[in-house]
Amino acid sequence: MLRINITQTKRLMSEMGIGMSLISIPLGMIVKVILGNMLFGNLLMALGLVFMFPYHRIKEGIKLNLLTGAMLFIILAFIYYFLSDFDEPVYLIYLGVSLVFSMGISLSKYEVDFSFDKVIQFIWLLSLITVLGGLYCFTSGTLILFSGMFEFNEEGDTIYDGLTMGSICVTQMICSFYFISKKEISSIKRFFLFLLVILDFVMTVIVFKRTPILIAILVTIYYLRRLGYLAMTPKKILGILMAILAIIIYILSNSEVQEAVVSIIEYTYDGITNLITGNHTGHGLTNSTDMRIDNRDQAFNMIANFDILEYMLGKGFMTFWFDMPLIQSYLDMGVIGFLLFFSYTVILPFYAVFSKNKKNDFVLFCGMLAFPSAISSLTSGHPYFHSIWMHVSLLCFVLNANYENNCKQHFNNKKDSIINRTQHA
């Protein structure tokens, strides 16, 4: 007779649900491209939230901890939405998904309701399927190489976004580096994972979006340095030179790749320098930079004319979208919204990734997942997108758990020390 272990089934559903919630949008996007326009991504998201939510812990209530500030921002955004004249229901979905996910994570008990290592395995698997699906779309001609543009179906609905594809390549890379970092992993598995990292990086370049490429480079350098692979030895120097030579030969032998690489370097440099200086590029493919400069100036002019109330509370929900979430958080929600957004989406990821304090692998992993949003807070998106707050919620959850574990360990060490002194007295 078949017996179902309820506890193990709940854990498996939670682990799978968290992974599905985080990966559903890019995975659903690739399915849309391959099979046509459908609501596959939304279905995955809904199932993920249903699976991961710990219904049996609702009666215990939500504890006040690091996650409270993230949920406060989301709740404030809801209030701003209903008080404003803004009327695009999709933003209610963004905020609703963020709130349900953050509440579900907040109610969960660390390593009791789910194994975090298993969660990362599901994220790795689903992101790998998405990357391979994207590779299929490019190699089959379904998507154009080095376009970086939106793709639309016959009804005019967006079915492909280069930034979304680039973000999942970075996520897959972070997952692979997490497993590479494990000491007990075999050499064969480590070699296979490094091949996947290379594939992720190549796919990020093919997507032809500057922000994901920059983030992929930073992530790669960080992990290689952390793992000790950047410590120079004659063999490593020779290997690096040979790899660089092979890449140069490949670029010079392929005009399409050569043009794309040169364009990426040129447009990335122009985009960063012109965004800082405020000078327009006048370049067709970097028109997004010119638009950001104009929109930024418009936002700053509006902020300069704020009265005291607007200084504290902002102009209202989605005053306009200008691809600078950090500045928009202040324009829309004033000092309160800016401080919450900046603290959670910029400071926390940087703390988790670069803090010199001892941290576990889960804190680093979640910090790296949230790191792209911290980098792109001045370059793309808006402050209400659910992928930002889901990653932040996950990071807050492991930071809370890590803090509690450290407190328990400190208490136990202190207790043992008192017992030892008493025994020797």
C-alpha positions in Angstrom: 0.0 0.0 0.0 1.3 3.4 -1.0 2.0 5.7 2.0 2.6 9.4 1.7 4.8 11.1 4.3 2.9 14.4 4.8 5.8 16.2 6.4 8.2 15.3 3.5 5.6 16.2 0.9 5.1 19.6 2.4 8.8 20.2 2.5 9.2 19.1 -1.1 6.3 21.4 -2.2 7.8 24.3 -0.3 11.2 23.8 -1.9 9.8 23.4 -5.4 7.4 26.3 -4.8 10.1 28.8 -3.9 12.1 27.8 -7.0 9.1 28.0 -9.3 8.1 31.4 -7.9 11.6 32.9 -8.6 12.1 31.3 -12.1 8.5 31.3 -13.4 8.6 34.6 -15.4 11.7 33.9 -17.5 10.8 30.2 -17.9 7.3 31.1 -18.9 8.7 33.7 -21.4 10.8 31.0 -23.2 7.8 28.7 -23.3 5.8 31.5 -24.9 8.5 32.0 -27.5 8.6 28.3 -28.4 4.9 27.4 -28.2 3.3 30.8 -28.7 1.5 33.3 -26.5 0.1 31.6 -23.3 -0.1 32.2 -19.6 2.4 29.5 -18.7 4.6 31.9 -16.7 1.6 33.2 -14.7 0.5 29.6 -14.0 3.9 28.7 -12.7 4.0 31.7 -10.5 0.6 30.9 -9.0 1.5 27.3 -8.4 4.8 28.3 -6.9 3.1 30.6 -4.4 0.5 28.0 -3.5 3.1 25.3 -3.0 5.5 27.5 -0.9 3.1 29.2 1.4 3.1 27.6 4.9 -0.7 27.6 5.7 -0.2 25.7 8.9 1.8 28.5 10.4 -0.6 31.3 9.8 -2.0 31.0 13.4 1.6 31.6 14.7 1.5 35.1 13.2 4.3 37.1 11.4 7.2 38.0 13.6 8.7 41.5 13.6 12.2 41.1 12.0 14.2 42.2 9.0 11.5 41.2 6.6 9.1 43.7 8.2 10.6 46.7 6.4 10.3 45.0 3.0 6.6 44.2 3.6 6.1 47.7 4.8 7.3 49.1 1.5 5.0 46.8 -0.4 2.0 47.7 1.7 2.8 51.4 1.3 3.0 50.9 -2.4 -0.5 49.3 -2.3 -1.8 52.3 -0.4 -0.2 54.7 -2.9 -1.7 52.8 -5.8 -5.3 53.0 -4.5 -4.9 56.7 -3.5 -3.6 57.6 -7.0 -5.3 57.9 -10.4 -2.9 55.3 -11.8 -4.9 52.4 -13.3 -2.8 49.5 -14.6 -3.8 46.3 -12.7 -0.6 44.5 -13.7 1.2 46.5 -10.9 -1.3 45.1 -8.4 -0.1 41.6 -9.5 3.5 42.7 -9.0 2.8 43.9 -5.5 0.5 41.0 -4.6 3.0 38.4 -5.7 5.7 40.2 -3.7 3.6 40.4 -0.6 2.4 36.8 -0.7 5.9 35.6 -1.2 7.4 37.7 1.6 4.7 36.7 4.0 5.1 33.0 3.1 8.9 33.3 3.7 8.4 35.2 6.9 6.0 32.6 8.3 8.4 29.7 7.4 10.9 28.2 9.8 14.4 27.9 8.6 15.5 24.3 7.7 12.3 23.0 9.2 9.7 23.8 6.6 12.2 23.4 3.7 15.8 22.6 3.1 17.5 25.7 1.7 20.1 23.5 -0.2 17.2 21.8 -1.9 15.6 25.1 -2.8 18.9 26.1 -4.5 18.9 22.8 -6.4 15.4 23.6 -7.8 16.4 27.1 -8.7 19.5 25.7 -10.5 17.5 23.1 -12.4 14.7 25.5 -13.5 17.1 28.2 -14.5 19.2 25.7 -16.5 16.0 24.6 -18.4 15.3 28.3 -19.1 18.9 29.0 -20.3 18.9 25.9 -22.5 15.4 26.9 -23.9 16.8 30.3 -24.7 19.8 28.7 -26.4 17.5 26.6 -28.5 15.5 29.8 -29.5 18.7 31.5 -30.8 20.2 28.5 -32.5 17.0 27.6 -34.2 16.5 31.1 -35.5 13.4 31.7 -33.4 15.2 34.7 -31.9 17.7 36.9 -33.6 21.3 36.8 -32.3 22.6 39.9 -30.7 19.3 41.8 -31.0 18.6 42.5 -27.4 15.1 43.7 -28.5 11.6 42.8 -27.6 9.8 40.2 -29.6 6.0 40.3 -30.2 3.4 37.9 -31.3 0.7 38.5 -33.9 -1.5 40.2 -31.4 1.2 42.6 -30.5 1.8 41.2 -27.0 5.4 41.1 -25.7 6.6 37.5 -25.6 10.4 38.1 -25.2 12.5 40.5 -23.2 16.3 40.6 -23.4 16.7 41.8 -19.8 14.6 39.0 -18.4 16.6 36.5 -20.4 19.9 38.1 -19.2 18.8 38.0 -15.6 18.1 34.2 -15.6 21.5 33.6 -17.2 23.1 35.4 -14.2 20.9 33.5 -11.8 22.0 30.2 -13.3 25.6 31.3 -13.1 25.2 32.1 -9.4 23.6 28.7 -8.7 26.4 26.9 -10.5 29.1 28.9 -8.6 27.3 28.0 -5.3 27.8 24.3 -6.0 31.3 24.8 -7.3 32.1 26.4 -4.0 31.3 23.2 -2.1 34.4 21.4 -0.9 32.9 18.0 -1.2 32.0 18.3 -4.9 33.9 16.0 -7.3 36.3 17.3 -10.0 34.0 16.0 -12.7 31.0 17.8 -11.4 33.0 21.0 -10.8 34.3 20.9 -14.5 30.7 20.4 -15.7 29.5 23.3 -13.7 32.3 25.5 -15.0 31.1 24.6 -18.5 27.6 25.8 -17.6 29.0 29.0 -16.2 30.7 29.6 -19.6 27.4 28.8 -21.4 25.6 31.2 -19.1 28.1 33.9 -19.9 27.9 33.3 -23.6 24.1 33.4 -23.5 24.3 36.7 -21.5 26.4 38.2 -24.4 24.0 36.8 -27.0 21.1 38.5 -25.2 23.0 41.7 -26.0 21.9 43.7 -22.9 24.6 45.8 -21.2 23.4 45.6 -17.6 23.3 41.8 -17.4 26.7 41.5 -19.1 28.2 43.9 -16.6 26.6 42.0 -13.7 27.8 38.6 -15.1 31.4 39.9 -15.3 31.2 41.2 -11.7 29.7 37.9 -10.5 32.4 35.9 -12.3 35.3 37.9 -11.0 33.9 37.8 -7.5 33.5 34.1 -7.3 36.8 33.3 -9.1 38.6 35.5 -6.6 36.7 33.9 -3.7 37.5 30.5 -4.9 41.2 31.4 -5.3 41.3 30.9 -9.1 42.7 34.4 -9.6 45.8 33.7 -7.6 48.4 33.9 -10.4 50.7 31.0 -11.1 52.7 30.4 -14.3 50.3 27.7 -15.4 47.2 29.9 -14.8 48.8 32.8 -16.6 49.6 30.6 -19.6 46.0 29.2 -19.5 44.5 32.7 -19.3 46.7 33.9 -22.2 45.7 30.9 -24.3 42.0 31.4 -23.6 42.3 35.2 -24.5 44.1 34.3 -27.7 41.4 31.7 -28.6 38.7 34.3 -28.0 40.5 36.9 -30.1 41.0 34.5 -33.0 37.3 33.5 -32.8 36.2 37.2 -32.8 38.5 38.1 -35.7 37.2 35.1 -37.7 33.5 35.9 -37.3 32.4 39.3 -38.5 29.0 39.1 -36.7 30.5 38.2 -33.3 33.3 40.8 -33.9 30.7 43.6 -34.6 28.6 42.5 -31.6 31.5 42.5 -29.1 32.8 45.9 -30.3 29.3 47.3 -30.1 28.8 46.0 -26.6 32.1 47.5 -25.4 31.4 50.8 -27.1 27.8 51.1 -26.0 28.5 50.1 -22.5 31.2 52.7 -22.1 29.1 55.4 -23.8 26.1 54.4 -21.7 27.9 54.7 -18.3 30.0 57.8 -19.1 27.1 59.7 -20.7 24.7 58.8 -17.8 27.2 60.2 -15.4 28.1 63.3 -17.3 24.5 63.9 -18.7 25.7 64.2 -22.3 23.6 62.6 -24.9 25.1 59.8 -26.9 23.3 60.5 -30.2 23.7 56.8 -30.9 20.8 54.7 -32.2 21.4 51.6 -30.1 22.1 53.6 -27.0 19.0 55.6 -27.3 17.9 54.1 -23.9 20.7 56.1 -22.3 19.5 59.3 -23.9 16.0 58.6 -22.7 17.2 58.0 -19.2 19.1 61.3 -19.2 16.0 63.2 -20.3 13.8 61.4 -17.9 16.3 61.8 -15.0 16.4 65.6 -15.7 12.6 65.7 -15.7 12.4 63.8 -12.4 15.1 66.0 -10.8 13.1 69.1 -11.9 10.0 67.7 -10.3 11.9 66.9 -7.1 13.4 70.4 -7.0 9.9 71.8 -6.8 8.7 69.5 -3.9 6.9 71.1 -1.0 7.4 69.7 2.6 4.7 67.1 2.2 5.9 65.9 -1.1 9.5 65.8 0.3 8.3 63.3 2.9 5.7 61.3 0.9 6.5 61.9 -2.8 4.2 62.5 -5.8 2.3 59.2 -5.8 2.4 55.8 -7.4 4.3 55.5 -10.7 4.6 59.2 -11.4 6.3 58.0 -14.6 8.6 55.2 -15.5 12.1 56.3 -16.3 14.2 53.1 -15.7 15.8 54.4 -12.5 14.1 52.6 -9.6 16.2 54.2 -6.9 15.4 57.7 -8.0 11.8 56.8 -8.8 11.3 55.4 -5.2 12.0 59.0 -4.0 10.0 60.7 -6.6 6.9 58.5 -6.0 7.2 57.9 -2.2 9.4 60.6 -0.8 12.0 60.1 1.9 10.2 57.2 3.5 10.0 55.2 0.3 13.5 56.0 -0.7 15.1 54.9 2.6 13.2 51.6 2.6 14.0 50.9 -1.0 17.7 51.9 -0.7 18.2 50.0 2.5 16.7 46.8 1.3 17.6 46.6 -2.4 21.1 48.2 -2.3 22.6 48.2 1.2 21.5 44.6 2.2 22.8 42.9 -0.9 26.1 44.7 -0.7 26.4 43.8 3.0 25.7 40.1 2.3 28.2 40.0 -0.6 31.0 42.2 0.6 30.8 42.1 4.4 34.0 40.9 6.1 32.0 39.3 8.9 31.8 35.5 8.8 28.7 34.4 6.8 27.4 31.1 5.6 27.0 30.1 2.0 23.2 30.7 2.0 23.6 34.3 3.0 26.2 34.8 0.2 23.9 33.0 -2.4 20.9 35.1 -1.5 23.0 38.2 -1.5 24.2 37.4 -5.0 20.6 36.8 -6.2 19.7 40.2 -4.9 22.9 41.8 -6.1 21.8 42.4 -9.8 18.8 44.6 -8.5 21.3 46.6 -6.5 23.5 47.2 -9.5 20.6 48.0 -11.8 18.8 50.3 -9.4 20.0 53.2 -11.5 19.7 51.6 -14.9 16.5 49.6 -15.4 13.1 48.7 -14.1 10.9 50.3 -11.5 10.7 49.9 -7.7 7.6 47.7 -7.6 8.7 44.7 -9.6 8.2 41.4 -7.8 11.5 39.9 -8.8 13.3 42.6 -6.7 11.3 42.0 -3.6 11.2 38.2 -3.8 15.0 38.1 -3.9 15.2 40.7 -1.0 12.7 38.7 1.0 14.8 35.5 0.6 17.9 37.4 1.7 16.2 38.9 4.7 15.0 35.4 5.7 18.5 33.8 5.7 20.0 36.9 7.4 17.4 36.5 10.2 18.1 32.8 10.5 21.9 33.4 10.4 21.6 36.0 13.2 19.5 33.7 15.3 21.9 30.8 14.9 24.9 33.0 15.8 23.0 34.2 18.9 22.3 30.6 19.9 25.9 29.6 19.3 27.1 32.5 21.3 24.7 31.7 24.2 25.8 28.0 24.2 29.5 28.9 24.2 28.9 31.3 27.0 26.9 28.7 28.9 29.7 26.1 28.4 32.3 28.6 29.6 30.4 29.3 32.8 29.9 25.6 33.5 33.6 24.9 32.9 34.6 27.7 35.3 32.2 26.4 37.9 33.6 22.9 37.6 37.2 24.2 38.0 36.3 26.4 41.0 
